[in-house]
Structure formats: structure tokens, C-alpha cells
Amino acid sequence: MGAKVLIVDDAAFMRMMLKDILLKNGFEVIGEAENGKVGVQLFQELNPDLVTMDITMPEMDGISAVKEIKKLKAAAKVVMVSAMGQQSMVIEAIQAGASDFIVKPFQPDRVLESLRKALG
């Protein structure tokens, strides 16, 4: 059984694309959240091996959500998902404890490389 992943993104289409890439490559998607607040709640409930976290979302952005998740579990693995041109936010996310980042639009190989790297 592959690693258990929680996908957090406010765009249903992006969640679907990521889920598709992950499922085709042996990962298990155990939950999806449409914002950081729900993402943190699901993280507590589901205890995934890895979280993919969008940066820009309503209610709670990805950087705040990473900080909350890291408070709950310091060893949590979070890979940030950002659109082009969000470099400063990506740096902030890495400082907040994210393991890595992937850029939209997704390149399946890059997504898989990033998640495998984060999982060690």
C-alpha cells in the first residue's frame, strides 16, 4: 500500500488532477480539503503520511495551515502547491516547515519526485 496523502486545494479541478496522478502511481488519497482550516481538521482526523497544500485559499491560507499542522505534529510532511510567480510565498512556506513545493500546472514526474523526496 502506498503512502497516505491528504490533498488541500480550493480548486476542485486541481484536487482531481493531483488525485489522478497519485492514484496512478500507487499513492492512497485518504482525504481532500477545500481550504487550510478543513485541511488542518482532516490532518488531525486522518493522520496522513503526506499533505499537498495549496498556498492561496479562503478561510485559512496554506502557510498558516502548515504552521498549524507542524504544531500538531512536528514531523509532518507537507509539500506546497503554488502557481507560477509565488516564489516569496514558497520561501515563507518552506520556513514554516514545508518539505518541498510543486508548481501548477503540474508535471506528473515533478509531483512524484517531490512527494517521494518529502517521504524520504
C-alpha positions in Angstrom: 0.0 0.0 0.0 1.3 3.4 -0.9 1.7 6.5 1.2 -1.5 8.1 2.5 -1.9 11.6 1.2 -4.3 14.4 2.1 -4.9 16.9 -0.7 -5.7 20.5 0.3 -6.6 22.9 -2.5 -9.6 25.3 -3.0 -9.9 24.3 -6.7 -11.8 21.0 -7.2 -10.1 20.6 -10.6 -6.6 20.8 -9.1 -7.6 18.3 -6.4 -8.8 16.0 -9.1 -5.7 16.3 -11.2 -3.4 15.7 -8.3 -5.5 12.7 -7.1 -5.3 11.2 -10.6 -1.5 11.5 -10.7 -1.2 10.0 -7.2 -3.6 7.1 -7.6 -2.0 6.1 -10.9 1.3 5.9 -9.1 0.4 3.8 -6.0 -0.4 6.5 -3.5 -3.5 6.4 -1.4 -5.6 9.6 -1.3 -7.3 9.4 2.1 -8.9 12.9 2.1 -9.4 16.2 0.3 -10.0 19.7 1.8 -11.1 22.9 0.1 -9.2 25.2 2.5 -6.5 25.3 5.1 -8.9 25.2 8.0 -10.6 22.0 6.8 -7.1 20.7 5.9 -5.9 21.0 9.5 -9.0 19.3 10.8 -8.6 16.4 8.4 -4.9 16.2 9.2 -5.8 15.6 12.8 -8.5 13.0 12.0 -6.8 11.1 9.2 -3.1 11.4 10.2 -1.8 11.2 6.6 1.8 10.4 5.7 1.9 13.5 3.5 -0.1 16.6 2.8 -0.2 18.6 -0.5 -1.1 22.1 0.4 -2.2 24.9 -1.9 -0.9 28.4 -0.8 -3.7 30.7 -1.7 -7.1 29.6 -0.3 -10.0 31.1 1.5 -10.6 30.8 5.3 -7.0 29.8 6.0 -4.1 30.0 3.6 -1.6 27.2 3.1 1.2 28.9 5.0 -1.0 29.3 8.1 -2.2 25.7 7.7 1.4 24.4 7.5 2.2 26.2 10.8 -0.8 24.7 12.5 0.0 21.2 11.2 3.6 21.5 12.3 2.3 22.5 15.8 0.2 19.3 15.9 3.0 17.1 14.5 6.5 18.4 14.1 7.5 15.6 11.8 4.5 16.2 9.4 5.4 16.1 5.7 3.8 18.9 3.7 4.5 19.7 0.0 3.3 23.1 -1.0 1.5 23.6 -4.3 1.8 27.1 -5.9 1.0 28.9 -9.1 3.8 30.5 -11.0 5.2 33.7 -9.5 4.6 32.9 -5.8 8.3 32.4 -5.0 8.3 34.6 -2.0 5.3 32.7 -0.5 7.1 29.4 -1.3 10.1 30.5 0.7 7.8 31.5 3.6 6.1 28.1 3.4 9.5 26.3 3.5 10.5 28.4 6.5 7.1 27.5 8.1 8.1 23.8 7.7 7.0 22.6 4.3 9.2 19.9 2.9 9.1 20.9 -0.8 6.9 22.6 -3.4 5.4 21.8 -6.7 4.2 24.4 -9.3 1.0 24.5 -11.2 0.4 23.4 -13.9 1.6 20.0 -12.7 4.2 17.9 -14.3 3.4 14.4 -13.1 7.1 13.5 -12.8 7.9 16.5 -10.8 4.9 15.9 -8.5 6.0 12.3 -7.8 9.7 13.3 -7.4 8.7 15.9 -4.8 6.4 13.6 -2.8 8.9 10.8 -2.8 11.7 13.2 -1.7 9.5 14.5 1.1 8.6 11.0 2.3 12.3 10.2 2.3 
